[in-house]
Amino acid sequence: MTKTIGLLHPGQMGAAIGAQLRAGGARVLWCPDGRSDASLRRAQEAGFESRSLMALVEESEVIVSLVPPAHAEATAEVIRGEGFDGIYVEANAIRPGRVEAIASMMTGVSVVDSCVIGAPPVDHAPNTPTRVFASGPDEPLAQLGELFTDTAVQFRALGSQIGGASGLKTAQAAVQKGSRMLAALGHALAADYGVGEAVTDSVQGWAHPAADPTELPPLASRAWRWEPEMRDTARALNEAGLPAEVIEAIADTIKAWEPFKDRTDTDLNDVLTALHRPEGGSDEEVF
């Protein structure tokens, strides 16, 4: 039986995901109220059906929220206010605590925590996959997976815990975006000294440490040597007029591994646990 999906709202990623849902046999509805001409064009090109918000909620068995992250809670509140009682897929790039709060607020709704990793999907491109990861109640999770069968999207279920998929997304952002920003700082500093090509050449063939976390314990055993280097790097960035705070923070973090100096008997759990603050976190809210 054809499923009817409500899509909020067809940005570049949302429109591409919705197009794949249609390719898998679903009907996709969207609400044009207050949306831009670009959204209208994307929705028309993808073959989405236009509805008022009330009609979209009434007709949809599944609603997928792919909106600017700042609007995730407000979007969920609007959908709850319209009396939706189907499967609500919270697919925005937000931290687990926010998804948990949304799930608690959406009474009478089956909430699935989800995230999209990769570029907007196009025709089957196995070398550059777009993956949807999801966690939540078993039956809604299974139904969501079925919607992506025979599409260019690879679906992965992560279990029943709300917060699992959003936790993956935030962790992946730290690895992917954080490392790229550090690389950008390094290249900016190298360019100031006219050695940009040399620094590029020096890292050719490096593997990303996130790809093999078993390398972290031996890394922790020698990380004590890096703190002075990081402090000096921060000073160099500051002198070049570049942001130094992130490197200072890395130097502070390295201190957590001081107990592992030159040790060979540590394991991955040891070195990851050591990175946590002694009291589990800061009292200061981070935005």
N, C-alpha and C positions, 0 to 999 in steps of 0.2 A: 504494500500500500504506500502511495506517495506521501511523504512527510511534508508538512508546511513549516517553513522556517522564517522567523522574523529576524531581520538583520539590522542592527543599530550600531553604527551608521556606515554606509559604504564609502569609507576612505580608500586609499590605494590598496592597503592590505585587506580591508573588509570586503571590498568589491571583488578582489581576486579569490578570496576564500568562498564568498557567496557564489561566484561563477563555478567553482569546483563542486560546491554542494548541488548546484543545478546539473552539472555534468554527471553527478551520481544519482540523479533522478528526483531530487527534491524541488518543490516550489519555494521560491525565495521572495518574501515580501519586504518592502521598505517603506519608511514614512518620509516624504519629501518636505514636510513642514519645517521651515527655518533652515533648510540645507542649501548649500551653495550650488551654483551652476555646474561646477566640476563634479559634485556628487551626483547631480541629476544626469549628467552625461555618462558617468561610470555606471550608474544603475541601469540606464537605458541600454548601454552597450552590452551589459551582462545579462539582460533579459529579466530583471527584477520587476515584480508587480507592485505598483504604487497603491498605498492604502493610507487612510487616516491612522493615527496612533491607536485609537480605540478599535478600529477594524483589524489592525495588525495583531493586537493582543488577543482579540476574540478568535481569530482564525489560526493563529500560530500554535503548534504543538511544542516547538522549541524556539526560544529567543536567544540569539547570540549577541552579546554586548562587546563590540570592538570600537570603542570610542576613545577620545583623548583621555589619558589616565586620570587627569584631574576631575573628570566628570563621571567617573565610575559609580560613585555612591549616589549622586543625583539621578543618574539614569536608572539605577536599580529602584530607587524610591518612586520614580514616575511609573515604572512598570508594575510595581507592587500596588500603587494607587489605582491602577487601571484594573486590578483584580485578576492578574495573570495567575494561573495555577498549573502550568506545565513545567518544562525543563528550562531553566535559565542558565546559560553558559556564560560565566564571567571570564572573558578571555582577554582582559586588559592587562597591561604591564604594570601591575601594582603588587605591593608586598603582601605576604600571607595574612598579616593582621587585618588588613583592609578587606581581603576576601572573606575572612572569617566573620567580620562584622556584617558584611553584606549578606552572607548566608544566614546569620542569626536574625537579621531583619526581614528576610524574605520568607515569612511564615506561609506554609501551605504550598511552597514551591520547591521543586527538586533542583538544588543549585549544584552545578558542576564547575569546579575550579579548572581553568584551562589557560594555556599559553601557546603562542605561536612563535616558533624559532625558525629563522630562515627568511629568505626574500619572498615577496608575494609569489604564489605558485602560478606557473604557466603549464603548458602541456608537459606531460611526463618528462621530467629531467632528472634522472637518478643521480647525476653527478652534483646537482645542486638542490637537494631535497628541501621542501618545506614541511616541517613537522608540527603537528598539533599534539601536545601532551595534555592529559587531563586526569583529574582525580576527583573522586566523589562516590556517591551511592552506586552500587553495582549495576542496577538496571538502567538508570539514565546514562551511565558511562558506556554500557554496551550499545544503547541506542545511538549515542553520539558517534561511536566507532563505526557503526553500520552506515551512517550518512557519508562517511569518507571512503567507503569501499569503491574501488574502481575509479579513483580520482588521482590527481597529481599530488595530493597531500598524504603524507605518512602519519597515521594516527598511532599514538602510544598511550596506553592506560597505565597510570602510576599507582593505582590502589585507591582505597576509600577515604583517605585523609584529605579533608579540605585544607588547603594550604600547601599541599604537595606540589602541584603544578606551578603555583605562583612562587613557591620557594625555589623551584628549579629556575624559573625565569630570572629572579633577582640574583641567584648565584651565577647564572650564565652571563648576566649583564656585568657582574663584577669581573669575571674572567675575560670576557670579550671586549667590552667597552673600556673597562679600567686598564687593561693591558695596552690597548690601542692609544689611549691618552698618554700613558707613560712613554710609549714609543714616539708619540708626537713631540713630547717634551724633549726626549733624547735627540731627535732629529733637528728640532729647533735650535738646541744648544750646539749641535755639531755644525749646523749651517752658519751660525755666528762665527765659528772658527774656521770656516771654509773646508770642513772635512766631512760633508754630508755623504759623498760617494763612498768614502772610506768606511764610515760607520755602517752603511748599507752592506758593503762587502764583508765586513767583519762578522755579521750575523747571518750570512747566507747558510741555509741548511739547518738552522736551529729548530728544534722541536719545541712546541709550546709545553711548558711544565704542567699545565692542566690536563694534557693528554695522557700523562703517566704519573699519577700522584704517588706511586711507590718511590719516586725520586725525591720526595719531600723530606723523609727522615735523614738521608745523608746530607741533603741541603741544609737542614736545621743544624747539623753538627758543625758546619763550617760558617754558618751565617753570622756568628759573633764577629768575624773579621770585616763584615760589610758595614756595620753601623758607622764607623768613622768615615768610610767612603761615601755613604749616603748623606751624612752631615755636610761633607765637603761638596758633594754634588748639589745639595740644596743651596749652599752659599754661591756656587757657580751660577745656578739658575737665577738667583736673586740679583747677582751682579749683572747678569745679562738682561734683566728686566722681565724675566719669565716667572710664572707661579712656582714657588718653592714649597708650598705647604704640603702638597701630596708626598713629596720626597721626605720631608720631615716626619710625616705620619708613618711612612714606611720604616724610617730609622727607629721610630718609637716602637713599632710593631716587632722589629727584629729583636729587641730586648727581651721579648717574651720567650725567645728560644735560647737565651743565655744558659739555662740549666743543661742544654744538650751539647755544650761545647766539647768537640772532639769525641763524642760518644758514638759507639757503634751498636749499642743495644736498644735503641729506641725503635718504636714502630709508628705507623701512620696515625693511629689513634692518639698516641702520646703527643705528637707535634701539632695535630689539629686542636686537641683539647687545650693545649697551652696557649693558643691564640685568644681564647675567651678571657674577658675581663674577670678578675677574681670574684666579683659580686654579680656576675651574669649580665652586666650592662651598665649603661650610664643613666643617671636621672634626667639628663638633659635631652629634650625631644629633638630628634633629627628630622629635618624636612628635606 
